[in-house]
Amino acid sequence: MNTTFFETNETLVVQLGEMTELVRGDEQGLIRRVAPLLREKSIALDLQHIDRIDAAGVAALISLYSTARNSGHKFSVCNVSERVAEILELVGLAPIFLSHNAVYGSQCEPCYGRSAA
């Protein structure tokens, strides 16, 4: 997984490169890569290229949110496509991941998320 990192507003933005799906088989690699970072600082996960997410992908986001919460950090998602936002709304997670608390950075469209702390 080609991943890029940059910091903005005391938050590390994690861009998933050209990854287009967050589905079963991809979710464990994402968790292995991002969870250790969440133990150290707040993360905004850039989902710019993700146009498909399944139950395993949603579970991965929940796991990352839980890791952030347990570490006293924030977890948010940014650049969410309409389709991914629709899925999060459908499963009742939009209020957690797509709140109106926005974090803006020079290299990132609005990032939406709720404090995990």
Phi, psi and omega in degrees: 000120178279111184239139178241146181232143167206155183256142175209135177050044180063018179238136175272120177269127181250114178261133186272018178063227183265014177299125184251350180225143171240086188228172179309131182105330178260337190293324182292324176296320177296314180298315179300325183279321189266324184305315179298326178293322180294336177286343183255328185198170178286146185231139167246117182269116182277113182258029186309316185265357182279114178246359179217131178222139177243189183301323179293323177293318177297317178298324178296318178297320178296318179298317179294321177299316180297318178299316179297313181301314181293339180262359180077023180244174179257148174229131178218167174239151179222165181054046183278129178291162178302319182296315179294318177299322178297318179296314179298323176295315182300321181270004175083016182259356180303319179298336180272310185270338185239043178289178181270009176276105186257146174239124181249141176223163184292335182250012186221135172294176181309134177256133182243140177176168178242146179304135178275349182273000000 
